[in-house]
Amino acid sequence: QNQVEQSPQSLIILEGKNCTLQCNYTVSPFNNLRWYKQDTGKGPISLTIMTFSENTKLNGRYTATLDADTKQSSLHITATQLSDSASYICVVSALCSPGT
């Protein structure tokens, strides 16, 4: 069964500090993994898209890592700001086989 789990469920951090969010998944066959940021009352904004062969992606103060062997990803936010207060969503897409 394909599952995606994020941790921690919620996080309080001092402005200017760093933080890391985790995403574990059992999706197979794996296609890609995406991290989104969603501000209250707004639609999600894509932070990064990672494929099987990518280990690290940078987007400003956001660094996403992917370990396809252990099926884990992390999103690291450097020097947090008040504007970082939001929901962060990890989405994992499966690779569809022909005819499915």
mmCIF file as gemmi writes it, N, C-alpha and C atoms, coordinates in Angstrom:
data_model
loop_
_atom_site.group_PDB
_atom_site.id
_atom_site.type_symbol
_atom_site.label_atom_id
_atom_site.label_alt_id
_atom_site.label_comp_id
_atom_site.label_asym_id
_atom_site.label_entity_id
_atom_site.label_seq_id
_atom_site.pdbx_PDB_ins_code
_atom_site.Cartn_x
_atom_site.Cartn_y
_atom_site.Cartn_z
_atom_site.occupancy
_atom_site.B_iso_or_equiv
_atom_site.pdbx_formal_charge
_atom_site.auth_seq_id
_atom_site.auth_asym_id
_atom_site.pdbx_PDB_model_num
ATOM 1 N N . GLN Axp A 1 ? 0.84 -1.189 0 1 0 ? 1 A 1
ATOM 2 C CA . GLN Axp A 1 ? 0 0 0 1 0 ? 1 A 1
ATOM 3 C C . GLN Axp A 1 ? 0.882 1.249 0 1 0 ? 1 A 1
ATOM 4 N N . ASN Axp A 2 ? 0.556 2.179 -0.875 1 0 ? 2 A 1
ATOM 5 C CA . ASN Axp A 2 ? 1.327 3.408 -0.976 1 0 ? 2 A 1
ATOM 6 C C . ASN Axp A 2 ? 0.922 4.384 0.122 1 0 ? 2 A 1
ATOM 7 N N . GLN Axp A 3 ? 1.923 4.844 0.875 1 0 ? 3 A 1
ATOM 8 C CA . GLN Axp A 3 ? 1.674 5.787 1.954 1 0 ? 3 A 1
ATOM 9 C C . GLN Axp A 3 ? 2.738 6.879 1.955 1 0 ? 3 A 1
ATOM 10 N N . VAL Axp A 4 ? 2.34 8.054 2.438 1 0 ? 4 A 1
ATOM 11 C CA . VAL Axp A 4 ? 3.265 9.172 2.628 1 0 ? 4 A 1
ATOM 12 C C . VAL Axp A 4 ? 3.022 9.715 4.023 1 0 ? 4 A 1
ATOM 13 N N . GLU Axp A 5 ? 4.09 9.847 4.804 1 0 ? 5 A 1
ATOM 14 C CA . GLU Axp A 5 ? 3.977 10.366 6.166 1 0 ? 5 A 1
ATOM 15 C C . GLU Axp A 5 ? 4.956 11.513 6.353 1 0 ? 5 A 1
ATOM 16 N N . GLN Axp A 6 ? 4.472 12.573 6.981 1 0 ? 6 A 1
ATOM 17 C CA . GLN Axp A 6 ? 5.319 13.728 7.267 1 0 ? 6 A 1
ATOM 18 C C . GLN Axp A 6 ? 5.511 13.87 8.772 1 0 ? 6 A 1
ATOM 19 N N . SER Axp A 7 ? 6.66 14.409 9.153 1 0 ? 7 A 1
ATOM 20 C CA . SER Axp A 7 ? 6.9 14.722 10.553 1 0 ? 7 A 1
ATOM 21 C C . SER Axp A 7 ? 7.831 15.941 10.64 1 0 ? 7 A 1
ATOM 22 N N . PRO Axp A 8 ? 7.721 16.728 11.703 1 0 ? 8 A 1
ATOM 23 C CA . PRO Axp A 8 ? 6.673 16.653 12.724 1 0 ? 8 A 1
ATOM 24 C C . PRO Axp A 8 ? 5.34 17.179 12.181 1 0 ? 8 A 1
ATOM 25 N N . GLN Axp A 9 ? 4.266 16.873 12.909 1 0 ? 9 A 1
ATOM 26 C CA . GLN Axp A 9 ? 2.944 17.341 12.489 1 0 ? 9 A 1
ATOM 27 C C . GLN Axp A 9 ? 2.846 18.858 12.586 1 0 ? 9 A 1
ATOM 28 N N . SER Axp A 10 ? 3.485 19.417 13.61 1 0 ? 10 A 1
ATOM 29 C CA . SER Axp A 10 ? 3.543 20.872 13.758 1 0 ? 10 A 1
ATOM 30 C C . SER Axp A 10 ? 4.87 21.227 14.407 1 0 ? 10 A 1
ATOM 31 N N . LEU Axp A 11 ? 5.275 22.469 14.209 1 0 ? 11 A 1
ATOM 32 C CA . LEU Axp A 11 ? 6.599 22.885 14.661 1 0 ? 11 A 1
ATOM 33 C C . LEU Axp A 11 ? 6.567 24.368 15.006 1 0 ? 11 A 1
ATOM 34 N N . ILE Axp A 12 ? 7.094 24.691 16.181 1 0 ? 12 A 1
ATOM 35 C CA . ILE Axp A 12 ? 7.25 26.092 16.579 1 0 ? 12 A 1
ATOM 36 C C . ILE Axp A 12 ? 8.742 26.357 16.682 1 0 ? 12 A 1
ATOM 37 N N . ILE Axp A 13 ? 9.185 27.4 15.998 1 0 ? 13 A 1
ATOM 38 C CA . ILE Axp A 13 ? 10.621 27.678 15.949 1 0 ? 13 A 1
ATOM 39 C C . ILE Axp A 13 ? 10.845 29.188 16.022 1 0 ? 13 A 1
ATOM 40 N N . LEU Axp A 14 ? 11.948 29.573 16.611 1 0 ? 14 A 1
ATOM 41 C CA . LEU Axp A 14 ? 12.281 30.983 16.716 1 0 ? 14 A 1
ATOM 42 C C . LEU Axp A 14 ? 12.718 31.53 15.356 1 0 ? 14 A 1
ATOM 43 N N . GLU Axp A 15 ? 12.298 32.744 15.08 1 0 ? 15 A 1
ATOM 44 C CA . GLU Axp A 15 ? 12.682 33.395 13.834 1 0 ? 15 A 1
ATOM 45 C C . GLU Axp A 15 ? 14.207 33.474 13.746 1 0 ? 15 A 1
ATOM 46 N N . GLY Axp A 16 ? 14.735 33.153 12.564 1 0 ? 16 A 1
ATOM 47 C CA . GLY Axp A 16 ? 16.175 33.186 12.36 1 0 ? 16 A 1
ATOM 48 C C . GLY Axp A 16 ? 16.854 31.846 12.538 1 0 ? 16 A 1
ATOM 49 N N . LYS Axp A 17 ? 16.142 30.897 13.155 1 0 ? 17 A 1
ATOM 50 C CA . LYS Axp A 17 ? 16.695 29.554 13.345 1 0 ? 17 A 1
ATOM 51 C C . LYS Axp A 17 ? 16.429 28.698 12.107 1 0 ? 17 A 1
ATOM 52 N N . ASN Axp A 18 ? 17.098 27.569 12.038 1 0 ? 18 A 1
ATOM 53 C CA . ASN Axp A 18 ? 16.887 26.613 10.95 1 0 ? 18 A 1
ATOM 54 C C . ASN Axp A 18 ? 15.914 25.531 11.395 1 0 ? 18 A 1
ATOM 55 N N . CYS Axp A 19 ? 15.234 24.913 10.447 1 0 ? 19 A 1
ATOM 56 C CA . CYS Axp A 19 ? 14.368 23.781 10.787 1 0 ? 19 A 1
ATOM 57 C C . CYS Axp A 19 ? 14.345 22.786 9.638 1 0 ? 19 A 1
ATOM 58 N N . THR Axp A 20 ? 13.973 21.554 9.974 1 0 ? 20 A 1
ATOM 59 C CA . THR Axp A 20 ? 13.918 20.482 8.985 1 0 ? 20 A 1
ATOM 60 C C . THR Axp A 20 ? 12.607 19.72 9.121 1 0 ? 20 A 1
ATOM 61 N N . LEU Axp A 21 ? 11.961 19.487 7.991 1 0 ? 21 A 1
ATOM 62 C CA . LEU Axp A 21 ? 10.742 18.689 7.926 1 0 ? 21 A 1
ATOM 63 C C . LEU Axp A 21 ? 11.07 17.383 7.213 1 0 ? 21 A 1
ATOM 64 N N . GLN Axp A 22 ? 10.442 16.295 7.639 1 0 ? 22 A 1
ATOM 65 C CA . GLN Axp A 22 ? 10.727 14.974 7.092 1 0 ? 22 A 1
ATOM 66 C C . GLN Axp A 22 ? 9.521 14.413 6.353 1 0 ? 22 A 1
ATOM 67 N N . CYS Axp A 23 ? 9.809 13.602 5.347 1 0 ? 23 A 1
ATOM 68 C CA . CYS Axp A 23 ? 8.757 12.919 4.589 1 0 ? 23 A 1
ATOM 69 C C . CYS Axp A 23 ? 9.234 11.496 4.298 1 0 ? 23 A 1
ATOM 70 N N . ASN Axp A 24 ? 8.462 10.521 4.743 1 0 ? 24 A 1
ATOM 71 C CA . ASN Axp A 24 ? 8.747 9.112 4.462 1 0 ? 24 A 1
ATOM 72 C C . ASN Axp A 24 ? 7.624 8.563 3.587 1 0 ? 24 A 1
ATOM 73 N N . TYR Axp A 25 ? 7.975 7.715 2.64 1 0 ? 25 A 1
ATOM 74 C CA . TYR Axp A 25 ? 6.955 7.208 1.719 1 0 ? 25 A 1
ATOM 75 C C . TYR Axp A 25 ? 7.219 5.747 1.373 1 0 ? 25 A 1
ATOM 76 N N . THR Axp A 26 ? 6.157 5.081 0.924 1 0 ? 26 A 1
ATOM 77 C CA . THR Axp A 26 ? 6.271 3.686 0.487 1 0 ? 26 A 1
ATOM 78 C C . THR Axp A 26 ? 5.837 3.544 -0.967 1 0 ? 26 A 1
ATOM 79 N N . VAL Axp A 27 ? 5.684 4.666 -1.66 1 0 ? 27 A 1
ATOM 80 C CA . VAL Axp A 27 ? 5.19 4.671 -3.039 1 0 ? 27 A 1
ATOM 81 C C . VAL Axp A 27 ? 6.179 3.966 -3.965 1 0 ? 27 A 1
ATOM 82 N N . SER Axp A 28 ? 5.655 3.02 -4.731 1 0 ? 28 A 1
ATOM 83 C CA . SER Axp A 28 ? 6.493 2.28 -5.675 1 0 ? 28 A 1
ATOM 84 C C . SER Axp A 28 ? 5.614 1.802 -6.838 1 0 ? 28 A 1
ATOM 85 N N . PRO Axp A 29 ? 6.076 1.931 -8.079 1 0 ? 29 A 1
ATOM 86 C CA . PRO Axp A 29 ? 7.341 2.539 -8.494 1 0 ? 29 A 1
ATOM 87 C C . PRO Axp A 29 ? 7.294 4.062 -8.385 1 0 ? 29 A 1
ATOM 88 N N . PHE Axp A 30 ? 8.398 4.646 -7.964 1 0 ? 30 A 1
ATOM 89 C CA . PHE Axp A 30 ? 8.507 6.069 -7.683 1 0 ? 30 A 1
ATOM 90 C C . PHE Axp A 30 ? 8.68 6.886 -8.965 1 0 ? 30 A 1
ATOM 91 N N . ASN Axp A 31 ? 7.951 7.992 -9.073 1 0 ? 31 A 1
ATOM 92 C CA . ASN Axp A 31 ? 8.099 8.9 -10.213 1 0 ? 31 A 1
ATOM 93 C C . ASN Axp A 31 ? 8.79 10.193 -9.78 1 0 ? 31 A 1
ATOM 94 N N . ASN Axp A 32 ? 8.135 10.951 -8.894 1 0 ? 32 A 1
ATOM 95 C CA . ASN Axp A 32 ? 8.772 12.157 -8.377 1 0 ? 32 A 1
ATOM 96 C C . ASN Axp A 32 ? 8.21 12.534 -7.017 1 0 ? 32 A 1
ATOM 97 N N . LEU Axp A 33 ? 8.921 13.426 -6.345 1 0 ? 33 A 1
ATOM 98 C CA . LEU Axp A 33 ? 8.51 13.919 -5.041 1 0 ? 33 A 1
ATOM 99 C C . LEU Axp A 33 ? 8.513 15.437 -5.104 1 0 ? 33 A 1
ATOM 100 N N . ARG Axp A 34 ? 7.457 16.032 -4.57 1 0 ? 34 A 1
ATOM 101 C CA . ARG Axp A 34 ? 7.321 17.49 -4.589 1 0 ? 34 A 1
ATOM 102 C C . ARG Axp A 34 ? 7.066 18.008 -3.181 1 0 ? 34 A 1
ATOM 103 N N . TRP Axp A 35 ? 7.678 19.135 -2.872 1 0 ? 35 A 1
ATOM 104 C CA . TRP Axp A 35 ? 7.393 19.866 -1.639 1 0 ? 35 A 1
ATOM 105 C C . TRP Axp A 35 ? 6.625 21.129 -2.005 1 0 ? 35 A 1
ATOM 106 N N . TYR Axp A 36 ? 5.527 21.367 -1.28 1 0 ? 36 A 1
ATOM 107 C CA . TYR Axp A 36 ? 4.721 22.558 -1.47 1 0 ? 36 A 1
ATOM 108 C C . TYR Axp A 36 ? 4.637 23.347 -0.169 1 0 ? 36 A 1
ATOM 109 N N . LYS Axp A 37 ? 4.471 24.651 -0.321 1 0 ? 37 A 1
ATOM 110 C CA . LYS Axp A 37 ? 4.194 25.532 0.815 1 0 ? 37 A 1
ATOM 111 C C . LYS Axp A 37 ? 2.8 26.092 0.606 1 0 ? 37 A 1
ATOM 112 N N . GLN Axp A 38 ? 1.963 26.033 1.651 1 0 ? 38 A 1
ATOM 113 C CA . GLN Axp A 38 ? 0.607 26.554 1.536 1 0 ? 38 A 1
ATOM 114 C C . GLN Axp A 38 ? 0.323 27.51 2.683 1 0 ? 38 A 1
ATOM 115 N N . ASP Axp A 39 ? 0.155 28.782 2.328 1 0 ? 39 A 1
ATOM 116 C CA . ASP Axp A 39 ? -0.238 29.78 3.319 1 0 ? 39 A 1
ATOM 117 C C . ASP Axp A 39 ? -1.729 29.652 3.593 1 0 ? 39 A 1
ATOM 118 N N . THR Axp A 40 ? -2.141 30.031 4.797 1 0 ? 40 A 1
ATOM 119 C CA . THR Axp A 40 ? -3.546 29.935 5.189 1 0 ? 40 A 1
ATOM 120 C C . THR Axp A 40 ? -4.436 30.692 4.206 1 0 ? 40 A 1
ATOM 121 N N . GLY Axp A 41 ? -5.442 30.005 3.701 1 0 ? 41 A 1
ATOM 122 C CA . GLY Axp A 41 ? -6.403 30.62 2.802 1 0 ? 41 A 1
ATOM 123 C C . GLY Axp A 41 ? -5.932 30.776 1.366 1 0 ? 41 A 1
ATOM 124 N N . LYS Axp A 42 ? -4.765 30.209 1.051 1 0 ? 42 A 1
ATOM 125 C CA . LYS Axp A 42 ? -4.224 30.319 -0.305 1 0 ? 42 A 1
ATOM 126 C C . LYS Axp A 42 ? -3.922 28.939 -0.872 1 0 ? 42 A 1
ATOM 127 N N . GLY Axp A 43 ? -3.683 28.885 -2.166 1 0 ? 43 A 1
ATOM 128 C CA . GLY Axp A 43 ? -3.337 27.632 -2.819 1 0 ? 43 A 1
ATOM 129 C C . GLY Axp A 43 ? -1.88 27.271 -2.583 1 0 ? 43 A 1
ATOM 130 N N . PRO Axp A 44 ? -1.536 26.005 -2.752 1 0 ? 44 A 1
ATOM 131 C CA . PRO Axp A 44 ? -0.152 25.567 -2.541 1 0 ? 44 A 1
ATOM 132 C C . PRO Axp A 44 ? 0.796 26.119 -3.609 1 0 ? 44 A 1
ATOM 133 N N . ILE Axp A 45 ? 2.018 26.412 -3.184 1 0 ? 45 A 1
ATOM 134 C CA . ILE Axp A 45 ? 3.076 26.891 -4.072 1 0 ? 45 A 1
ATOM 135 C C . ILE Axp A 45 ? 4.164 25.834 -4.116 1 0 ? 45 A 1
ATOM 136 N N . SER Axp A 46 ? 4.574 25.438 -5.317 1 0 ? 46 A 1
ATOM 137 C CA . SER Axp A 46 ? 5.61 24.414 -5.46 1 0 ? 46 A 1
ATOM 138 C C . SER Axp A 46 ? 6.969 24.979 -5.074 1 0 ? 46 A 1
ATOM 139 N N . LEU Axp A 47 ? 7.647 24.273 -4.164 1 0 ? 47 A 1
ATOM 140 C CA . LEU Axp A 47 ? 9.003 24.655 -3.761 1 0 ? 47 A 1
ATOM 141 C C . LEU Axp A 47 ? 10.045 23.877 -4.546 1 0 ? 47 A 1
ATOM 142 N N . THR Axp A 48 ? 9.759 22.599 -4.796 1 0 ? 48 A 1
ATOM 143 C CA . THR Axp A 48 ? 10.732 21.769 -5.509 1 0 ? 48 A 1
ATOM 144 C C . THR Axp A 48 ? 10.073 20.51 -6.055 1 0 ? 48 A 1
ATOM 145 N N . ILE Axp A 49 ? 10.655 20.004 -7.131 1 0 ? 49 A 1
ATOM 146 C CA . ILE Axp A 49 ? 10.267 18.712 -7.699 1 0 ? 49 A 1
ATOM 147 C C . ILE Axp A 49 ? 11.546 17.89 -7.828 1 0 ? 49 A 1
ATOM 148 N N . MET Axp A 50 ? 11.527 16.677 -7.27 1 0 ? 50 A 1
ATOM 149 C CA . MET Axp A 50 ? 12.717 15.831 -7.31 1 0 ? 50 A 1
ATOM 150 C C . MET Axp A 50 ? 12.395 14.483 -7.938 1 0 ? 50 A 1
ATOM 151 N N . THR Axp A 51 ? 13.297 14.014 -8.797 1 0 ? 51 A 1
ATOM 152 C CA . THR Axp A 51 ? 13.148 12.702 -9.397 1 0 ? 51 A 1
ATOM 153 C C . THR Axp A 51 ? 14.101 11.721 -8.719 1 0 ? 51 A 1
ATOM 154 N N . PHE Axp A 52 ? 13.983 10.461 -9.096 1 0 ? 52 A 1
ATOM 155 C CA . PHE Axp A 52 ? 14.739 9.369 -8.478 1 0 ? 52 A 1
ATOM 156 C C . PHE Axp A 52 ? 16.24 9.656 -8.419 1 0 ? 52 A 1
ATOM 157 N N . SER Axp A 53 ? 16.776 10.289 -9.449 1 0 ? 53 A 1
ATOM 158 C CA . SER Axp A 53 ? 18.224 10.469 -9.558 1 0 ? 53 A 1
ATOM 159 C C . SER Axp A 53 ? 18.753 11.713 -8.85 1 0 ? 53 A 1
ATOM 160 N N . GLU Axp A 54 ? 17.855 12.537 -8.291 1 0 ? 54 A 1
ATOM 161 C CA . GLU Axp A 54 ? 18.289 13.779 -7.656 1 0 ? 54 A 1
ATOM 162 C C . GLU Axp A 54 ? 18.394 13.618 -6.139 1 0 ? 54 A 1
ATOM 163 N N . ASN Axp A 55 ? 19.541 14.034 -5.586 1 0 ? 55 A 1
ATOM 164 C CA . ASN Axp A 55 ? 19.765 13.916 -4.147 1 0 ? 55 A 1
ATOM 165 C C . ASN Axp A 55 ? 19.449 15.202 -3.4 1 0 ? 55 A 1
ATOM 166 N N . THR Axp A 56 ? 19.761 16.336 -4.023 1 0 ? 56 A 1
ATOM 167 C CA . THR Axp A 56 ? 19.594 17.627 -3.351 1 0 ? 56 A 1
ATOM 168 C C . THR Axp A 56 ? 19.15 18.688 -4.35 1 0 ? 56 A 1
ATOM 169 N N . LYS Axp A 57 ? 18.233 19.537 -3.895 1 0 ? 57 A 1
ATOM 170 C CA . LYS Axp A 57 ? 17.803 20.681 -4.704 1 0 ? 57 A 1
ATOM 171 C C . LYS Axp A 57 ? 17.707 21.911 -3.819 1 0 ? 57 A 1
ATOM 172 N N . LEU Axp A 58 ? 18.222 23.026 -4.338 1 0 ? 58 A 1
ATOM 173 C CA . LEU Axp A 58 ? 18.192 24.289 -3.611 1 0 ? 58 A 1
ATOM 174 C C . LEU Axp A 58 ? 17.178 25.231 -4.249 1 0 ? 58 A 1
ATOM 175 N N . ASN Axp A 59 ? 16.462 25.974 -3.394 1 0 ? 59 A 1
ATOM 176 C CA . ASN Axp A 59 ? 15.538 27.001 -3.85 1 0 ? 59 A 1
ATOM 177 C C . ASN Axp A 59 ? 15.56 28.112 -2.801 1 0 ? 59 A 1
ATOM 178 N N . GLY Axp A 60 ? 16.484 29.048 -2.956 1 0 ? 60 A 1
ATOM 179 C CA . GLY Axp A 60 ? 16.629 30.114 -1.972 1 0 ? 60 A 1
ATOM 180 C C . GLY Axp A 60 ? 17.042 29.559 -0.62 1 0 ? 60 A 1
ATOM 181 N N . ARG Axp A 61 ? 16.234 29.812 0.4 1 0 ? 61 A 1
ATOM 182 C CA . ARG Axp A 61 ? 16.535 29.31 1.75 1 0 ? 61 A 1
ATOM 183 C C . ARG Axp A 61 ? 16.048 27.878 1.972 1 0 ? 61 A 1
ATOM 184 N N . TYR Axp A 62 ? 15.411 27.303 0.968 1 0 ? 62 A 1
ATOM 185 C CA . TYR Axp A 62 ? 14.903 25.926 1.068 1 0 ? 62 A 1
ATOM 186 C C . TYR Axp A 62 ? 15.885 24.948 0.424 1 0 ? 62 A 1
ATOM 187 N N . THR Axp A 63 ? 16.196 23.879 1.144 1 0 ? 63 A 1
ATOM 188 C CA . THR Axp A 63 ? 17.011 22.8 0.598 1 0 ? 63 A 1
ATOM 189 C C . THR Axp A 63 ? 16.247 21.502 0.773 1 0 ? 63 A 1
ATOM 190 N N . ALA Axp A 64 ? 15.971 20.833 -0.33 1 0 ? 64 A 1
ATOM 191 C CA . ALA Axp A 64 ? 15.278 19.543 -0.283 1 0 ? 64 A 1
ATOM 192 C C . ALA Axp A 64 ? 16.27 18.432 -0.595 1 0 ? 64 A 1
ATOM 193 N N . THR Axp A 65 ? 16.189 17.355 0.164 1 0 ? 65 A 1
ATOM 194 C CA . THR Axp A 65 ? 17.027 16.19 -0.095 1 0 ? 65 A 1
ATOM 195 C C . THR Axp A 65 ? 16.13 14.987 -0.329 1 0 ? 65 A 1
ATOM 196 N N . LEU Axp A 66 ? 16.653 14.034 -1.076 1 0 ? 66 A 1
ATOM 197 C CA . LEU Axp A 66 ? 15.905 12.815 -1.38 1 0 ? 66 A 1
ATOM 198 C C . LEU Axp A 66 ? 16.845 11.623 -1.337 1 0 ? 66 A 1
ATOM 199 N N . ASP Axp A 67 ? 16.448 10.615 -0.576 1 0 ? 67 A 1
ATOM 200 C CA . ASP Axp A 67 ? 17.156 9.341 -0.558 1 0 ? 67 A 1
ATOM 201 C C . ASP Axp A 67 ? 16.172 8.29 -1.051 1 0 ? 67 A 1
ATOM 202 N N . ALA Axp A 68 ? 16.273 7.955 -2.325 1 0 ? 68 A 1
ATOM 203 C CA . ALA Axp A 68 ? 15.318 7.027 -2.94 1 0 ? 68 A 1
ATOM 204 C C . ALA Axp A 68 ? 15.474 5.609 -2.404 1 0 ? 68 A 1
ATOM 205 N N . ASP Axp A 69 ? 16.658 5.265 -1.89 1 0 ? 69 A 1
ATOM 206 C CA . ASP Axp A 69 ? 16.88 3.925 -1.349 1 0 ? 69 A 1
ATOM 207 C C . ASP Axp A 69 ? 16.108 3.711 -0.049 1 0 ? 69 A 1
ATOM 208 N N . THR Axp A 70 ? 16.153 4.707 0.832 1 0 ? 70 A 1
ATOM 209 C CA . THR Axp A 70 ? 15.442 4.599 2.11 1 0 ? 70 A 1
ATOM 210 C C . THR Axp A 70 ? 14.04 5.207 2.043 1 0 ? 70 A 1
ATOM 211 N N . LYS Axp A 71 ? 13.701 5.783 0.871 1 0 ? 71 A 1
ATOM 212 C CA . LYS Axp A 71 ? 12.391 6.396 0.638 1 0 ? 71 A 1
ATOM 213 C C . LYS Axp A 71 ? 12.105 7.493 1.654 1 0 ? 71 A 1
ATOM 214 N N . GLN Axp A 72 ? 13.062 8.416 1.761 1 0 ? 72 A 1
ATOM 215 C CA . GLN Axp A 72 ? 12.938 9.537 2.68 1 0 ? 72 A 1
ATOM 216 C C . GLN Axp A 72 ? 13.324 10.832 1.975 1 0 ? 72 A 1
ATOM 217 N N . SER Axp A 73 ? 12.664 11.901 2.37 1 0 ? 73 A 1
ATOM 218 C CA . SER Axp A 73 ? 13.016 13.229 1.892 1 0 ? 73 A 1
ATOM 219 C C . SER Axp A 73 ? 12.96 14.19 3.069 1 0 ? 73 A 1
ATOM 220 N N . SER Axp A 74 ? 13.737 15.255 2.986 1 0 ? 74 A 1
ATOM 221 C CA . SER Axp A 74 ? 13.674 16.284 4.01 1 0 ? 74 A 1
ATOM 222 C C . SER Axp A 74 ? 13.639 17.646 3.332 1 0 ? 74 A 1
ATOM 223 N N . LEU Axp A 75 ? 13.024 18.589 4.011 1 0 ? 75 A 1
ATOM 224 C CA . LEU Axp A 75 ? 13.006 19.981 3.56 1 0 ? 75 A 1
ATOM 225 C C . LEU Axp A 75 ? 13.619 20.805 4.676 1 0 ? 75 A 1
ATOM 226 N N . HIS Axp A 76 ? 14.741 21.439 4.377 1 0 ? 76 A 1
ATOM 227 C CA . HIS Axp A 76 ? 15.475 22.23 5.36 1 0 ? 76 A 1
ATOM 228 C C . HIS Axp A 76 ? 15.261 23.703 5.038 1 0 ? 76 A 1
ATOM 229 N N . ILE Axp A 77 ? 14.824 24.447 6.047 1 0 ? 77 A 1
ATOM 230 C CA . ILE Axp A 77 ? 14.614 25.884 5.885 1 0 ? 77 A 1
ATOM 231 C C . ILE Axp A 77 ? 15.679 26.608 6.699 1 0 ? 77 A 1
ATOM 232 N N . THR Axp A 78 ? 16.461 27.426 6.022 1 0 ? 78 A 1
ATOM 233 C CA . THR Axp A 78 ? 17.548 28.164 6.656 1 0 ? 78 A 1
ATOM 234 C C . THR Axp A 78 ? 17.075 29.559 7.049 1 0 ? 78 A 1
ATOM 235 N N . ALA Axp A 79 ? 17.48 30.007 8.235 1 0 ? 79 A 1
ATOM 236 C CA . ALA Axp A 79 ? 17.184 31.369 8.713 1 0 ? 79 A 1
ATOM 237 C C . ALA Axp A 79 ? 15.7 31.692 8.552 1 0 ? 79 A 1
ATOM 238 N N . THR Axp A 80 ? 14.881 30.966 9.282 1 0 ? 80 A 1
ATOM 239 C CA . THR Axp A 80 ? 13.432 31.11 9.147 1 0 ? 80 A 1
ATOM 240 C C . THR Axp A 80 ? 12.969 32.549 9.356 1 0 ? 80 A 1
ATOM 241 N N . GLN Axp A 81 ? 11.894 32.873 8.64 1 0 ? 81 A 1
ATOM 242 C CA . GLN Axp A 81 ? 11.279 34.191 8.721 1 0 ? 81 A 1
ATOM 243 C C . GLN Axp A 81 ? 9.807 34.027 9.075 1 0 ? 81 A 1
ATOM 244 N N . LEU Axp A 82 ? 9.195 35.102 9.518 1 0 ? 82 A 1
ATOM 245 C CA . LEU Axp A 82 ? 7.776 35.059 9.862 1 0 ? 82 A 1
ATOM 246 C C . LEU Axp A 82 ? 6.939 34.577 8.682 1 0 ? 82 A 1
ATOM 247 N N . SER Axp A 83 ? 7.359 34.925 7.477 1 0 ? 83 A 1
ATOM 248 C CA . SER Axp A 83 ? 6.621 34.527 6.267 1 0 ? 83 A 1
ATOM 249 C C . SER Axp A 83 ? 6.707 33.03 5.994 1 0 ? 83 A 1
ATOM 250 N N . ASP Axp A 84 ? 7.574 32.314 6.714 1 0 ? 84 A 1
ATOM 251 C CA . ASP Axp A 84 ? 7.678 30.859 6.55 1 0 ? 84 A 1
ATOM 252 C C . ASP Axp A 84 ? 6.565 30.124 7.288 1 0 ? 84 A 1
ATOM 253 N N . SER Axp A 85 ? 5.816 30.843 8.105 1 0 ? 85 A 1
ATOM 254 C CA . SER Axp A 85 ? 4.714 30.231 8.844 1 0 ? 85 A 1
ATOM 255 C C . SER Axp A 85 ? 3.637 29.797 7.854 1 0 ? 85 A 1
ATOM 256 N N . ALA Axp A 86 ? 3.51 28.483 7.66 1 0 ? 86 A 1
ATOM 257 C CA . ALA Axp A 86 ? 2.61 27.929 6.641 1 0 ? 86 A 1
ATOM 258 C C . ALA Axp A 86 ? 2.518 26.428 6.83 1 0 ? 86 A 1
ATOM 259 N N . SER Axp A 87 ? 1.705 25.797 6.002 1 0 ? 87 A 1
ATOM 260 C CA . SER Axp A 87 ? 1.677 24.332 5.935 1 0 ? 87 A 1
ATOM 261 C C . SER Axp A 87 ? 2.623 23.889 4.827 1 0 ? 87 A 1
ATOM 262 N N . TYR Axp A 88 ? 3.378 22.839 5.085 1 0 ? 88 A 1
ATOM 263 C CA . TYR Axp A 88 ? 4.294 22.288 4.089 1 0 ? 88 A 1
ATOM 264 C C . TYR Axp A 88 ? 3.831 20.881 3.751 1 0 ? 88 A 1
ATOM 265 N N . ILE Axp A 89 ? 3.721 20.601 2.465 1 0 ? 89 A 1
ATOM 266 C CA . ILE Axp A 89 ? 3.113 19.357 2.005 1 0 ? 89 A 1
ATOM 267 C C . ILE Axp A 89 ? 4.091 18.602 1.12 1 0 ? 89 A 1
ATOM 268 N N . CYS Axp A 90 ? 4.271 17.333 1.437 1 0 ? 90 A 1
ATOM 269 C CA . CYS Axp A 90 ? 5.098 16.439 0.638 1 0 ? 90 A 1
ATOM 270 C C . CYS Axp A 90 ? 4.165 15.571 -0.209 1 0 ? 90 A 1
ATOM 271 N N . VAL Axp A 91 ? 4.367 15.599 -1.525 1 0 ? 91 A 1
ATOM 272 C CA . VAL Axp A 91 ? 3.525 14.819 -2.439 1 0 ? 91 A 1
ATOM 273 C C . VAL Axp A 91 ? 4.422 13.878 -3.247 1 0 ? 91 A 1
ATOM 274 N N . VAL Axp A 92 ? 4.091 12.605 -3.214 1 0 ? 92 A 1
ATOM 275 C CA . VAL Axp A 92 ? 4.88 11.606 -3.941 1 0 ? 92 A 1
ATOM 276 C C . VAL Axp A 92 ? 4.011 11.003 -5.045 1 0 ? 92 A 1
ATOM 277 N N . SER Axp A 93 ? 4.528 11.035 -6.262 1 0 ? 93 A 1
ATOM 278 C CA . SER Axp A 93 ? 3.804 10.483 -7.418 1 0 ? 93 A 1
ATOM 279 C C . SER Axp A 93 ? 4.369 9.131 -7.806 1 0 ? 93 A 1
ATOM 280 N N . ALA Axp A 94 ? 3.46 8.209 -8.093 1 0 ? 94 A 1
ATOM 281 C CA . ALA Axp A 94 ? 3.881 6.883 -8.557 1 0 ? 94 A 1
ATOM 282 C C . ALA Axp A 94 ? 4.036 6.891 -10.064 1 0 ? 94 A 1
ATOM 283 N N . LEU Axp A 95 ? 4.915 6.052 -10.534 1 0 ? 95 A 1
ATOM 284 C CA . LEU Axp A 95 ? 5.117 5.87 -11.96 1 0 ? 95 A 1
ATOM 285 C C . LEU Axp A 95 ? 4.103 4.852 -12.45 1 0 ? 95 A 1
ATOM 286 N N . CYS Axp A 96 ? 3.232 5.267 -13.351 1 0 ? 96 A 1
ATOM 287 C CA . CYS Axp A 96 ? 2.186 4.371 -13.846 1 0 ? 96 A 1
ATOM 288 C C . CYS Axp A 96 ? 2.738 3.446 -14.929 1 0 ? 96 A 1
ATOM 289 N N . SER Axp A 97 ? 2.381 2.207 -14.818 1 0 ? 97 A 1
ATOM 290 C CA . SER Axp A 97 ? 2.774 1.233 -15.849 1 0 ? 97 A 1
ATOM 291 C C . SER Axp A 97 ? 1.816 1.35 -17.031 1 0 ? 97 A 1
ATOM 292 N N . PRO Axp A 98 ? 2.282 1.046 -18.222 1 0 ? 98 A 1
ATOM 293 C CA . PRO Axp A 98 ? 1.385 1.084 -19.391 1 0 ? 98 A 1
ATOM 294 C C . PRO Axp A 98 ? 0.166 0.193 -19.172 1 0 ? 98 A 1
ATOM 295 N N . GLY Axp A 99 ? -0.991 0.755 -19.481 1 0 ? 99 A 1
ATOM 296 C CA . GLY Axp A 99 ? -2.228 -0.022 -19.354 1 0 ? 99 A 1
ATOM 297 C C . GLY Axp A 99 ? -2.851 0.012 -17.978 1 0 ? 99 A 1
ATOM 298 N N . THR Axp A 100 ? -2.29 0.846 -17.06 1 0 ? 100 A 1
ATOM 299 C CA . THR Axp A 100 ? -2.907 0.947 -15.723 1 0 ? 100 A 1
ATOM 300 C C . THR Axp A 100 ? -3.57 2.28 -15.535 1 0 ? 100 A 1
